[in-house]
């Protein structure tokens, strides 16, 4: 039986800005998901038996905050009315931060929404790619939103897209985050997805640049304990490297329906969330059905799902057989295999070499340099005298 762990919902495909590296194909559309579609989705999800104790819901795949607070108050009520007693549902927004105001902060605090803000570092780096529809930079509005979140004491993390230019500036990025009081940092490498072809991936030194960036950023963080206590890429690499041999490893991206995605019209997809909205004739655009017309629990029987699963599992088997990093990766990301290699039935990509291999190398290199603590038998410590917090970290 499938197990849904993460539900990605597109409340609208529209985005109020126009990032150069955005892969979303219909971000000009102002369509909005109907309340009836949300009712159908959550009633079927909860009736399926595919959810256990906790469900994470991410409102994404467009700019969620272009819709009013009232929309989400109603949507959250739909979820509350549908969910079984004893089940925990957490809500998350990934936003460009330009629309944050006091009303939104009130809502985030009241509903305990997990907030992620996309900002690419200081103004000159951020404004290279995160632009308005008229071609102007969005940094000033985004940083205003972040500062308001801080003043209102709303917890948040940031996601920064790394390009070759920003990989060359670890000190500048670190100083920017510290100055703005940003304590939880996630890095997404500019990748090839959909119609976007990464310029960074074309650089022959990108792997070395990424390793050096992450290594120096980690060193800076360790030298100033408590300033940036969470770096997702380091935390996740530590989680996978330092774990019991018999600990289960779960790659949600290759597990059927572990990540289930729905667009504004009710179309359902699974595996990599980015597949939803992409076009592909072999897999019928990755759409398994529509929640307004079809039954969720019947979707694993669809022919295109079986084709996707067969090919994704074949790619995972190839990774298991050929890749020494399989134990910390679990078979990669299907959308990146398709974008870079042209097929799910393939192994490594530039994306996985950066985000999995080089990050793992960094942690392994650090562990190899560990020396016994001067205090004696109390045990070894990581270089840079950095505290290790492996437990209780998010899986993605």
Secondary structure, DSSP 8 states (H G I E B T S, - for coil): -----EEEE-S-S--SS--TT---TTTT------HHHHHHHHHHHHHTT---SEEEEEE-SS-GGGS-HHHHHHHHHHHHHHS-TT-EEEEEEEE-STT--HHHHHHHHHHT-EEEEE--SSHHHHHHH-B-TTS-B-HHHHHHHHHHHHHTT--EEEEEEE-HHHHT-HHHHHHHHHHTT--EEEEEE---BTTB--TTTT-TTHHHHHHHHHHHHHHHHHHTTTTS-EEHHHHHHHHHHSS-TT-----GGGSTTTEEEE-TT-EEEESSGGGTT---TTTGGG--EETTTS-GGGGGGSHHHHHHHHHHHHHHHHHHHH-TTHHHHSS--HHHHHHHHSSSS----HHHIIIIIIHHHHHHHHHHT--B-TTSTT-B--GGG-----TT----
